Amino acid sequence: MAHQVPQRNLKSVPNTMLVDDVGRKDIWFQTVGTEQMCYYCKEMGHIATNCPNKKTGGISWTKKEDLPKPEARAFQMTIRDANGDDEMSNGIEKKFVAHSWVITRSDQVMKRERHEEIWDFEHELAGGGGPKLILGLDGGTTNTICICMPIIPFTSNHHHSPPVYARAVAGCSNHNSVGETAARETLEQVMAEALSKSGSTRSAVSAVCLAVSGVNHPTDQQRILDWLRDIFPSDVEFFVENDAVAALASGTMGKLHGCVLIAGTGTIAYGYTEDGREARASGAGPILGDWGSGYGIAAKALTSVIRAYDGRGPETLLTSSMLHQLQLSSPDELIGWTYADPSWARIANLVPVVVSCAEAGDQVATDILLHAVQELASSVKAVVRRLGLCGKDGKDSFPLVMVGGVLETNRRWDIGKRVISCLVKDFPGTRPVRPKVEPAVGAALLAWNYLIEQSHQEHSDVDYD
């Protein structure tokens, strides 16, 4: 028989479960109200603490063992226990501990079930075997790329790209931009798609290197590590880094040494020394001033258009160019366009318009790009000085890996080339590197190098013994 819960003002005690005399488990409300049964006199309408019979002497129990036994017993049950118990009622129509808990628990179950559907392809590939794999992920504000790379012998000094079984692309996975839930959904989707394309399952994965923008603190890394452990088998190795680390590895073929400058939707300069020291500059997002980024360049351009329209700034070719690009008729329509969807990548997509205006001789656009060059160069200089990559005399050679659409070299107004010109004045040993592989492959190479080193170490230990 199901427990009936009287209607009353409720003060619920979460995670309390009652078991009736036929062994059925049901969660219901343990409440404080006026219509409860007194376990002292077994009358309705009050509780034992306020029982009038204690004062009148109508009923007297002097020993605890003489007290009547309740018809049910209560004990604590965790959410994990409840989820794993087949006899546990888990529908919203049942008597759950609290309505808010019901909705939360139900959402969790539905989300997990939805995520499990992502991996349905594995049922058709069960027992497929095949080589062990590494997943390399490069997650940015614009898109997320995952590649599957087999673990096969090839030297870290090779000049050719390592073999890639499959590649998958998804949207933004920066939790600072889209939120943690959406970011994780994107990451899980792109990993599943890459494995599906390669005809492999999670059981074939030896390591996952996930390099994502927005990973700026050990707590960010730990949250993602805990999440990955819930998805993959327990023997998989995990590496979680900022996307700058994968970008550096894409230019050095997995070796962490030198500096990388990323300038796409956002920007960051990151450096690493052979003895394991690291440093970074910028990468704090548009609000905190990544002015050399694509977002920073385009946002300044839009601001310049508004200033010119208001009469607070000089006339600029940016006005007609931006309106034409966005199919707007007046600068005041920029306000609605901008705030309708102020996503970073959407704004950053306007950088080519700014470059075109600078190439046409517009001074406002030129000044915006010159400011971006100075910002990008100063970020690299800060990292190089902190790590001493240039040596004591400032002339030592070091690789500078350059990644991102802002630094592309297919324009007459070449931002990347101008950044290098600024840097070599202070650090003549700056050696610009254009990556031979994409950052997702760089992420996989990081994991591959670790596995190779781990294998060599294990063999050395065996030989020593």
C-alpha positions as CSV (number, residue, x, y, z in Angstrom):
1,M,0.0,0.0,0.0
2,A,1.4,3.4,-1.0
3,H,2.0,5.9,1.8
4,Q,-0.5,8.8,1.8
5,V,1.0,12.2,2.5
6,P,-1.4,14.6,4.2
7,Q,-1.7,18.1,2.7
8,R,0.0,20.5,5.1
9,N,2.7,23.2,5.4
10,L,5.8,21.2,4.7
11,K,9.3,21.3,6.0
12,S,10.9,18.5,4.1
13,V,13.9,16.5,5.2
14,P,15.7,15.4,2.0
15,N,16.9,11.9,1.3
16,T,14.7,10.1,3.9
17,M,13.2,6.9,2.9
18,L,10.5,4.7,4.5
19,V,10.1,1.0,4.1
20,D,6.7,-0.5,4.8
21,D,5.9,-4.0,6.2
22,V,5.7,-5.6,2.7
23,G,9.2,-4.5,1.8
24,R,8.3,-1.8,-0.7
25,K,10.5,1.2,-0.7
26,D,9.0,4.7,-1.2
27,I,10.3,8.1,-0.5
28,W,7.9,10.5,1.1
29,F,7.9,13.7,3.2
30,Q,9.0,13.6,6.8
31,T,7.2,16.7,7.9
32,V,6.3,18.9,10.9
33,G,2.6,19.8,10.9
34,T,-0.6,19.6,12.7
35,E,-2.0,16.4,11.2
36,Q,0.8,14.0,12.1
37,M,0.4,11.0,14.4
38,C,1.9,11.1,17.8
39,Y,4.2,8.2,18.5
40,Y,3.6,8.6,22.2
41,C,-0.2,8.1,22.3
42,K,-0.7,7.1,18.7
43,E,-3.4,9.8,18.3
44,M,-3.6,12.1,15.3
45,G,-3.3,15.9,15.4
46,H,-0.1,16.4,17.4
47,I,3.4,15.1,17.8
48,A,5.1,13.4,20.8
49,T,6.9,16.5,21.9
50,N,3.6,18.3,22.5
51,C,1.6,15.2,23.6
52,P,-1.2,16.2,26.1
53,N,-1.2,12.7,27.5
54,K,2.2,13.3,29.0
55,K,0.7,16.0,31.2
56,T,-2.7,14.2,31.9
57,G,-1.2,10.8,32.6
58,G,-3.7,9.2,30.2
59,I,-0.9,7.0,28.9
60,S,2.4,6.2,30.6
61,W,5.4,4.5,29.2
62,T,8.4,4.7,31.5
63,K,10.9,2.6,29.5
64,K,12.1,3.2,26.0
65,E,11.5,-0.4,25.1
66,D,7.9,-0.1,26.1
67,L,7.3,2.6,23.5
68,P,5.2,1.5,20.5
69,K,7.2,0.6,17.4
70,P,6.5,2.8,14.4
71,E,5.0,1.0,11.4
72,A,8.0,2.0,9.3
73,R,11.7,2.7,9.8
74,A,13.6,5.6,8.4
75,F,17.2,5.7,7.2
76,Q,19.3,7.9,5.0
77,M,19.7,7.1,1.4
78,T,22.0,9.0,-1.0
79,I,21.1,10.0,-4.5
80,R,23.6,7.5,-5.8
81,D,21.9,4.7,-3.8
82,A,18.5,5.8,-5.0
83,N,19.5,5.8,-8.6
84,G,21.0,2.3,-8.4
85,D,18.0,0.7,-6.6
86,D,15.6,-1.1,-8.9
87,E,12.8,-1.0,-6.3
88,M,13.2,2.6,-5.7
89,S,10.4,4.8,-7.1
90,N,11.9,7.4,-9.3
91,G,9.0,9.0,-11.1
92,I,7.9,12.6,-10.6
93,E,4.3,11.3,-9.8
94,K,5.6,9.5,-6.7
95,K,6.1,10.9,-3.3
96,F,9.6,12.3,-3.5
97,V,11.5,14.0,-0.7
98,A,11.1,17.5,-2.3
99,H,9.7,18.7,-5.5
100,S,12.9,20.6,-6.3
101,W,14.9,17.4,-5.7
102,V,12.5,15.5,-8.0
103,I,13.0,17.9,-10.9
104,T,16.8,18.0,-10.4
105,R,17.1,14.2,-10.2
106,S,14.8,13.7,-13.2
107,D,16.8,16.2,-15.2
108,Q,20.1,14.4,-14.3
109,V,18.7,11.1,-15.4
110,M,17.3,12.4,-18.7
111,K,20.5,14.3,-19.5
112,R,22.6,11.2,-18.8
113,E,20.3,9.1,-20.9
114,R,20.5,11.6,-23.7
115,H,24.3,11.6,-23.5
116,E,24.3,7.8,-23.5
117,E,22.5,7.9,-26.9
118,I,25.6,9.7,-28.2
119,W,27.5,6.4,-27.7
120,D,24.8,4.1,-29.2
121,F,27.1,3.4,-32.2
122,E,29.3,1.3,-29.9
123,H,26.7,-1.4,-29.7
124,E,27.3,-2.2,-33.4
125,L,31.1,-2.2,-32.9
126,A,31.3,-4.4,-29.8
127,G,34.4,-6.6,-29.8
128,G,35.8,-4.8,-32.9
129,G,39.3,-4.8,-31.7
130,G,41.8,-2.7,-33.7
131,P,44.8,-0.6,-32.6
132,K,44.8,1.5,-29.5
133,L,44.0,5.2,-30.0
134,I,44.7,8.6,-28.7
135,L,42.1,11.3,-28.8
136,G,43.4,14.9,-29.2
137,L,41.0,17.8,-28.7
138,D,41.5,21.5,-29.4
139,G,38.6,23.4,-28.0
140,G,38.2,27.1,-28.7
141,T,35.6,29.9,-28.6
142,T,34.8,29.4,-32.3
143,N,34.9,25.6,-32.7
144,T,36.1,22.3,-31.2
145,I,38.1,19.7,-33.1
146,C,38.8,16.1,-32.1
147,I,41.1,13.7,-33.9
148,C,41.8,10.0,-33.5
149,M,45.4,9.0,-33.8
150,P,46.7,5.4,-33.5
151,I,49.6,4.6,-31.2
152,I,52.2,3.4,-33.6
153,P,56.0,3.8,-33.6
154,F,57.1,7.0,-35.2
155,T,59.8,9.4,-34.1
156,S,59.0,12.8,-32.4
157,N,61.6,14.3,-34.8
158,H,59.6,13.4,-37.9
159,H,58.8,16.0,-40.5
160,H,55.5,14.6,-41.7
161,S,52.2,14.6,-40.0
162,P,51.3,11.6,-37.9
163,P,48.5,9.4,-39.2
164,V,45.0,10.5,-38.3
165,Y,42.1,8.0,-38.5
166,A,39.2,10.5,-38.1
167,R,38.4,14.1,-37.4
168,A,35.3,15.7,-36.0
169,V,34.3,19.3,-35.6
170,A,31.7,20.9,-33.2
171,G,31.0,24.3,-31.8
172,C,32.3,26.3,-28.9
173,S,33.6,24.4,-25.8
174,N,34.8,27.4,-23.7
175,H,32.8,27.2,-20.5
176,N,33.3,30.9,-19.9
177,S,31.5,31.6,-23.1
178,V,28.7,29.1,-23.3
179,G,28.5,27.6,-19.8
180,E,29.9,24.4,-18.4
181,T,26.9,22.2,-19.3
182,A,26.9,23.2,-23.0
183,A,30.7,23.0,-23.2
184,R,30.7,19.4,-21.8
185,E,27.9,18.4,-24.2
186,T,30.0,19.7,-27.1
187,L,33.1,17.9,-26.0
188,E,31.4,14.6,-25.5
189,Q,29.6,14.9,-28.8
190,V,32.8,15.6,-30.8
191,M,34.7,12.7,-29.1
192,A,31.9,10.3,-29.9
193,E,31.7,11.5,-33.5
194,A,35.5,11.1,-34.0
195,L,35.4,7.5,-32.6
196,S,32.4,6.6,-34.6
197,K,34.1,7.8,-37.8
198,S,37.2,5.8,-37.0
199,G,35.1,2.7,-36.4
200,S,36.3,2.4,-32.8
201,T,34.9,2.5,-29.3
202,R,36.0,3.9,-26.0
203,S,37.6,0.6,-25.1
204,A,40.2,1.3,-27.8
205,V,41.3,4.6,-26.2
206,S,44.6,4.7,-24.3
207,A,44.8,8.5,-23.7
208,V,42.8,11.6,-24.1
209,C,44.5,15.0,-24.3
210,L,41.9,17.8,-24.0
211,A,43.2,21.3,-24.6
212,V,40.4,23.9,-24.2
213,S,40.3,27.6,-23.9
214,G,39.0,28.7,-20.5
215,V,41.1,26.2,-18.6
216,N,43.0,28.7,-16.5
217,H,43.2,27.2,-13.1
218,P,43.8,23.7,-11.4
219,T,40.2,23.7,-10.4
220,D,39.2,23.9,-14.0
221,Q,41.4,21.0,-14.8
222,Q,40.1,18.9,-11.9
223,R,36.4,19.3,-12.8
224,I,37.1,18.2,-16.4
225,L,39.3,15.3,-15.2
226,D,36.5,14.1,-12.9
227,W,34.0,14.4,-15.8
228,L,36.2,12.5,-18.2
229,R,36.6,9.6,-15.7
230,D,32.8,9.1,-15.8
231,I,32.9,8.7,-19.5
232,F,35.9,6.5,-20.3
233,P,37.3,3.2,-18.9
234,S,39.4,3.4,-15.8
235,D,42.7,2.6,-17.6
236,V,42.6,5.6,-19.9
237,E,45.2,8.4,-19.3
238,F,43.9,11.9,-19.3
239,F,45.6,15.3,-19.9
240,V,43.7,18.6,-19.5
241,E,45.4,21.8,-20.7
242,N,44.6,25.2,-22.0
243,D,44.3,25.3,-25.8
244,A,47.5,27.3,-26.0
245,V,49.5,24.2,-24.9
246,A,48.2,22.2,-27.9
247,A,48.9,25.1,-30.2
248,L,52.5,25.2,-29.0
249,A,52.8,21.4,-29.5
250,S,51.4,21.7,-33.0
251,G,54.4,23.8,-34.0
252,T,57.0,21.8,-32.1
253,M,55.5,18.4,-32.9
254,G,54.7,17.6,-29.3
255,K,57.8,19.0,-27.6
256,L,57.0,21.7,-25.0
257,H,59.6,24.3,-25.4
258,G,59.3,27.9,-26.7
259,C,56.4,30.3,-27.0
260,V,53.1,30.3,-28.8
261,L,51.0,33.3,-29.7
262,I,47.3,32.6,-30.5
263,A,45.3,35.3,-32.0
264,G,41.9,34.2,-33.2
265,T,38.6,35.1,-31.5
266,G,40.6,35.5,-28.4
267,T,44.3,35.7,-27.7
268,I,46.9,34.3,-25.4
269,A,50.7,34.0,-25.3
270,Y,52.0,30.9,-23.6
271,G,55.6,29.7,-23.0
272,Y,57.3,26.6,-21.7
273,T,60.9,25.8,-20.9
274,E,62.7,22.5,-21.1
275,D,62.9,22.3,-17.3
276,G,59.1,22.5,-17.0
277,R,58.6,26.2,-16.1
278,E,55.7,27.9,-17.8
279,A,54.1,31.4,-18.1
280,R,51.3,33.1,-19.9
281,A,50.0,36.5,-20.7
282,S,46.6,37.8,-21.8
283,G,44.0,35.1,-22.4
284,A,41.6,36.7,-19.8
285,G,38.8,37.2,-22.2
286,P,37.3,40.3,-23.9
287,I,36.1,42.0,-20.7
288,L,39.5,41.9,-19.1
289,G,41.3,43.2,-22.2
290,D,42.4,40.8,-24.9
291,W,42.7,43.8,-27.2
292,G,44.9,42.1,-29.8
293,S,42.3,39.4,-30.4
294,G,39.8,39.2,-33.3
295,Y,37.0,40.2,-30.9
296,G,39.1,43.2,-29.6
297,I,39.8,44.4,-33.2
298,A,36.2,44.1,-34.4
299,A,34.8,45.6,-31.2
300,K,37.0,48.6,-31.5
301,A,35.9,49.0,-35.2
302,L,32.2,48.9,-34.2
303,T,32.9,51.5,-31.5
304,S,34.6,53.7,-34.0
305,V,31.6,53.6,-36.3
306,I,29.3,54.6,-33.5
307,R,31.7,57.4,-32.4
308,A,31.8,58.7,-36.0
309,Y,28.0,58.6,-36.3
310,D,27.7,60.6,-33.0
311,G,30.3,63.1,-34.0
312,R,32.6,62.0,-31.2
313,G,35.2,60.5,-33.6
314,P,36.6,61.0,-37.1
315,E,34.8,59.8,-40.2
316,T,35.9,56.4,-41.3
317,L,35.5,54.0,-44.2
318,L,34.6,51.4,-41.5
319,T,31.1,52.9,-41.4
320,S,30.0,52.1,-45.0
321,S,32.0,48.8,-45.0
322,M,30.4,47.5,-41.8
323,L,26.9,48.5,-42.9
324,H,27.4,46.8,-46.2
325,Q,28.8,43.6,-44.6
326,L,25.9,43.4,-42.1
327,Q,23.2,44.6,-44.6
328,L,22.2,47.5,-42.4
329,S,21.1,50.9,-43.5
330,S,22.2,53.1,-40.6
331,P,24.8,53.0,-37.9
332,D,22.2,53.2,-35.2
333,E,21.0,49.7,-36.3
334,L,24.4,48.4,-35.2
335,I,23.1,48.6,-31.6
336,G,20.3,46.1,-32.2
337,W,22.6,43.9,-34.3
338,T,25.3,43.8,-31.7
339,Y,23.2,43.1,-28.6
340,A,20.9,40.6,-30.4
341,D,23.7,38.1,-30.1
342,P,26.9,39.6,-28.6
343,S,28.8,36.3,-28.9
344,W,32.6,36.7,-29.1
345,A,33.0,34.7,-32.4
346,R,30.2,36.6,-34.1
347,I,31.9,39.9,-33.4
348,A,35.4,38.6,-34.3
349,N,34.1,37.5,-37.8
350,L,34.2,41.2,-38.7
351,V,38.1,41.4,-38.6
352,P,38.5,41.0,-42.4
353,V,36.4,44.1,-42.9
354,V,38.8,46.1,-40.7
355,V,41.8,44.7,-42.5
356,S,40.3,45.6,-45.9
357,C,39.7,49.2,-44.7
358,A,43.3,49.5,-43.5
359,E,44.5,48.2,-46.8
360,A,42.4,50.9,-48.5
361,G,44.2,53.5,-46.5
362,D,41.6,54.3,-43.7
363,Q,43.5,55.8,-40.8
364,V,41.0,54.7,-38.1
365,A,41.2,51.0,-39.2
366,T,45.0,51.3,-39.5
367,D,45.3,52.6,-36.0
368,I,43.1,49.8,-34.6
369,L,45.4,47.2,-36.3
370,L,48.6,48.9,-35.1
371,H,47.2,48.9,-31.5
372,A,46.5,45.1,-31.9
373,V,50.1,44.5,-33.1
374,Q,51.5,46.3,-30.1
375,E,49.2,44.3,-27.7
376,L,50.1,41.0,-29.2
377,A,53.8,41.7,-29.2
378,S,53.7,42.9,-25.6
379,S,52.1,39.6,-24.6
380,V,54.9,37.6,-26.2
381,K,57.6,39.9,-24.7
382,A,56.1,39.4,-21.2
383,V,56.3,35.6,-21.5
384,V,59.8,35.5,-23.0
385,R,61.2,37.7,-20.3
386,R,59.6,35.8,-17.4
387,L,60.9,32.5,-18.7
388,G,64.3,33.7,-20.0
389,L,63.7,32.1,-23.4
390,C,65.9,34.7,-25.0
391,G,68.9,33.9,-22.7
392,K,70.8,36.3,-20.5
393,D,71.9,38.6,-23.4
394,G,68.5,38.5,-25.1
395,K,69.8,36.9,-28.2
396,D,69.2,33.2,-27.7
397,S,67.0,31.5,-30.3
398,F,63.6,30.2,-29.4
399,P,60.6,29.1,-31.5
400,L,57.5,31.3,-31.6
401,V,54.5,29.3,-32.8
402,M,51.9,31.5,-34.4
403,V,48.3,30.3,-34.6
404,G,45.0,31.9,-35.3
405,G,43.1,33.7,-38.1
406,V,44.3,37.1,-37.0
407,L,47.9,36.1,-37.8
408,E,47.2,34.6,-41.2
409,T,49.7,35.8,-43.9
410,N,47.3,36.1,-46.9
411,R,46.8,39.8,-46.6
412,R,48.8,42.9,-47.6
413,W,48.2,44.3,-44.1
414,D,50.0,41.3,-42.4
415,I,49.4,41.5,-38.6
416,G,51.6,38.5,-37.9
417,K,54.5,39.8,-39.9
418,R,54.3,43.2,-38.1
419,V,54.2,41.4,-34.7
420,I,57.5,39.6,-35.6
421,S,59.1,42.9,-36.7
422,C,58.3,44.3,-33.2
423,L,59.7,41.3,-31.4
424,V,63.0,41.0,-33.2
425,K,64.0,44.5,-32.2
426,D,64.2,43.2,-28.6
427,F,64.7,39.5,-29.2
428,P,66.7,38.9,-32.4
429,G,66.6,35.1,-31.8
430,T,62.8,35.0,-32.3
431,R,62.2,32.2,-34.8
432,P,58.6,32.3,-36.1
433,V,57.0,28.8,-36.7
434,R,53.9,28.1,-38.7
435,P,52.5,24.8,-37.5
436,K,52.7,21.8,-39.8
437,V,49.7,20.2,-38.0
438,E,46.6,21.5,-36.4
439,P,46.4,22.0,-32.6
440,A,44.2,19.0,-32.1
441,V,47.0,16.8,-33.5
442,G,49.4,18.7,-31.3
443,A,47.2,17.7,-28.3
444,A,47.4,14.1,-29.4
445,L,51.2,14.3,-29.8
446,L,51.5,15.6,-26.2
447,A,49.7,12.4,-25.0
448,W,51.7,10.2,-27.4
449,N,55.0,11.7,-26.1
450,Y,53.9,11.0,-22.5
451,L,53.0,7.4,-23.2
452,I,56.3,6.8,-25.0
453,E,58.2,8.3,-22.1
454,Q,56.2,6.2,-19.6
455,S,56.9,3.1,-21.6
456,H,60.7,3.9,-21.7
457,Q,60.7,4.5,-18.0
458,E,58.9,1.2,-17.3
459,H,61.5,-0.7,-19.5
460,S,64.3,1.1,-17.7
461,D,62.9,0.1,-14.3
462,V,62.7,-3.6,-15.5
463,D,66.3,-3.5,-16.8
464,Y,67.5,-2.0,-13.6
465,D,65.8,-4.7,-11.5
